[in-house]
Amino acid sequence: MIAIGIIGAGIVGERLIKQIQQDDAAQIEAVYDTDRNRLNYIEEHYGVAVTDSLDELFQADIDWVYIGTPPNSHAELAETAARRGLHVLCEKPLAQDARAAQAMAESATNNRIHTAMHFPLMYSPIVRDMAMRIKSGDIGKVRRIELHTVFPEWPRAWQQNPWIASRDQGGFVREVFPHYLQLMHRLFGTLEISAHQVDFPEDIEKCETGIIAHGKTQQGSPFLLSGMSGAGQNELLQFKVYGDDGVLTLENWSRLYREERGKTRVEVQTEKTVRSLFDEMKEQSTFLVGFDEGLVVQRYIDQLLK
């Protein structure tokens, strides 16, 4: 098994702890967070060892460090881990901006460590099924790709914290769009964003409330990105790929639908099994999203938020 030290025990960090404890490819050796009450909770509920300092965590018997802290702290933590020869698993976005993300990628290369990013869609059987259908021509020639995201409120009720609504670190473009931009990049190659409009509130400290962008993939297929918060409907995430012979829609992360002319939309079921993130980390699979790819996604994010 790979041994992991966890930095950041917030909501997403706690989810990763649960994920690791359900997987036989990894084990948690230490957890650190600046909030001692949060650490006490994690220790009590999950029975894992916690540390009182970053130095103590870095000195633990670990192979990998997971970084689940706000984006502006990713670069310093990742570079510290790299200098110590520890491999790094990082939350998205890779960093606060592309300059910091590039420094992370360069540090990883210079110190010859392995890197990975936490993009769960890459390890989803239904998303692998979707990718295979697109590449095999199941829906014919790809005519258009669309991402539509709608949030009744941002931040969502379960993710209230001091930074998630801030303009310099938070917002749904940073928190949600990277998952789909990374998937688009894997499926269709380099994305060229031709034009975009982003809406910000009057309060200069607050994150975006809406965005529309369009461009073309490496193969020339047009794409549309749309997002808004404060809308009068339930949360909805739709990633749609239109082809000559059918349309595939990945809805709310994990449900895939196929539609074609003259037929009712049907939900796609799959019996595929895929290896977990931690299996892929152990094997250094090509399915892993490393810092180099994370940097590409970071550049897309920076461009969208200009």
Stockholm file with secondary structure:
# STOCKHOLM 1.0

chainA/1-306         MIAIGIIGAGIVGERLIKQIQQDDAAQIEAVYDTDRNRLNYIEEHYGVAVTDSLDELFQADIDWVYIGTPPNSHAELAETAARRGLHVLCEKPLAQDARAAQAMAESATNNRIHTAMHFPLMYSPIVRDMAMRIKSGDIGKVRRIELHTVFPEWPRAWQQNPWIASRDQGGFVREVFPHYLQLMHRLFGTLEISAHQVDFPEDIEKCETGIIAHGKTQQGSPFLLSGMSGAGQNELLQFKVYGDDGVLTLENWSRLYREERGKTRVEVQTEKTVRSLFDEMKEQSTFLVGFDEGLVVQRYIDQLLK
#=GR chainA/1-306 SS CEEEEEECCSHHHHHHHHHHHTCTTEEEEEEECSCHHHHHHHHHHHCCCBCSSHHHHHTSSCSEEEECSCGGGHHHHHHHHHHTTCEEEECSSSSSSHHHHHHHHHHHHHTTCCEEECCGGGGCHHHHHHHHHHHHTTTCSEEEEEEEEEESSSSCGGGCCSSTTBTTTCSHHHHTHHHHHHHHHHHHCCCEEEEEEEECCSSTTBCCSEEEEEEECTTSCEEEEEEEESCSSCCEEEEEEEESSCEEEEETTTEEEEECTTSCCEEECCCCCCCCHHHHHHHTCTTSCCHHHHHHHHHHHHHHTC
#=GC SS_cons         CEEEEEECCSHHHHHHHHHHHTCTTEEEEEEECSCHHHHHHHHHHHCCCBCSSHHHHHTSSCSEEEECSCGGGHHHHHHHHHHTTCEEEECSSSSSSHHHHHHHHHHHHHTTCCEEECCGGGGCHHHHHHHHHHHHTTTCSEEEEEEEEEESSSSCGGGCCSSTTBTTTCSHHHHTHHHHHHHHHHHHCCCEEEEEEEECCSSTTBCCSEEEEEEECTTSCEEEEEEEESCSSCCEEEEEEEESSCEEEEETTTEEEEECTTSCCEEECCCCCCCCHHHHHHHTCTTSCCHHHHHHHHHHHHHHTC
//
